[in-house]
């Protein structure tokens, strides 16, 4: 079981679906780890089917976005002032 997980992570890259959920995209399939619709985590076996076992959500490739690996990739919106928020 551990060998399958290691193979998936080395040949896959993490994706979100319009900023929600979590999946692993490889060239041949999508593994849906956390559903962006109901926020439930899929078990390892069910995640490999690419749909949410809880609510039936089927992700679309057009909704996929790469997971940002560095804080600097957040863009100009990360430099907004937050000091007025607490007033």
C-alpha positions as CSV (number, residue, x, y, z in Angstrom):
1,X,0.0,0.0,0.0
2,X,2.8,2.4,0.8
3,X,4.5,1.7,-2.5
4,X,1.4,2.9,-4.4
5,X,1.2,6.1,-2.5
6,X,4.9,6.8,-3.2
7,X,4.4,6.2,-6.9
8,X,1.5,8.6,-7.1
9,X,3.3,11.4,-5.4
10,X,6.4,11.2,-7.5
11,X,4.6,11.2,-10.8
12,X,1.7,13.5,-9.8
13,X,1.4,17.2,-9.0
14,X,-1.1,18.7,-6.5
15,X,-4.1,20.6,-7.8
16,X,-7.1,22.5,-6.3
17,X,-10.4,23.2,-8.0
18,X,-10.9,26.9,-8.2
19,X,-8.9,27.2,-4.9
20,X,-10.9,24.5,-3.0
21,X,-10.3,20.8,-2.3
22,X,-7.2,18.9,-3.1
23,X,-6.3,16.4,-5.8
24,X,-3.3,14.8,-7.5
25,X,-3.1,15.1,-11.3
26,X,-0.9,12.6,-13.2
27,X,-0.8,12.3,-17.0
28,X,-3.3,9.4,-16.9
29,X,-5.7,10.2,-14.1
30,X,-6.9,12.4,-11.3
31,X,-6.9,11.3,-7.6
32,X,-9.5,13.4,-5.6
33,X,-8.2,13.6,-2.0
34,X,-10.5,16.3,-0.6
35,X,-13.7,17.3,-2.3
36,X,-14.1,21.0,-3.1
37,X,-17.8,20.9,-2.8
38,X,-18.5,19.1,0.5
39,X,-14.9,19.3,1.9
40,X,-14.9,15.6,2.8
41,X,-11.7,13.6,2.5
42,X,-11.9,10.5,0.3
43,X,-10.3,7.3,1.4
44,X,-7.3,6.1,-0.5
45,X,-9.1,3.5,-2.6
46,X,-12.0,5.8,-3.4
47,X,-9.8,8.8,-4.2
48,X,-8.4,6.9,-7.1
49,X,-11.8,6.9,-8.8
50,X,-11.5,10.7,-9.2
51,X,-15.0,11.4,-7.9
52,X,-16.2,12.2,-4.4
53,X,-17.6,9.2,-2.6
54,X,-19.7,11.5,-0.3
55,X,-21.5,13.8,-2.6
56,X,-20.7,12.5,-6.1
57,X,-18.8,15.6,-7.3
58,X,-16.9,15.0,-10.5
59,X,-14.1,17.5,-11.1
60,X,-13.6,19.2,-14.4
61,X,-10.2,19.8,-15.9
62,X,-11.1,23.4,-16.6
63,X,-11.5,24.0,-12.8
64,X,-8.1,22.6,-11.9
65,X,-5.4,25.1,-10.6
66,X,-1.9,24.2,-9.5
67,X,-1.2,24.4,-5.8
68,X,0.9,27.4,-5.0
69,X,4.2,26.2,-3.5
70,X,5.7,29.5,-2.4
71,X,4.1,32.4,-0.6
72,X,5.7,34.9,-3.1
73,X,3.5,33.4,-5.8
74,X,0.4,35.0,-4.2
75,X,0.8,38.1,-6.3
76,X,0.1,41.7,-5.6
77,X,-2.9,41.0,-3.4
78,X,-0.7,39.6,-0.7
79,X,0.8,43.1,-0.1
80,X,-2.6,44.6,0.9
81,X,-2.7,46.4,4.3
82,X,-4.6,44.4,6.9
83,X,-4.1,46.9,9.7
84,X,-7.5,48.6,9.1
85,X,-9.3,45.2,9.4
86,X,-9.1,45.2,13.2
87,X,-10.4,48.8,13.7
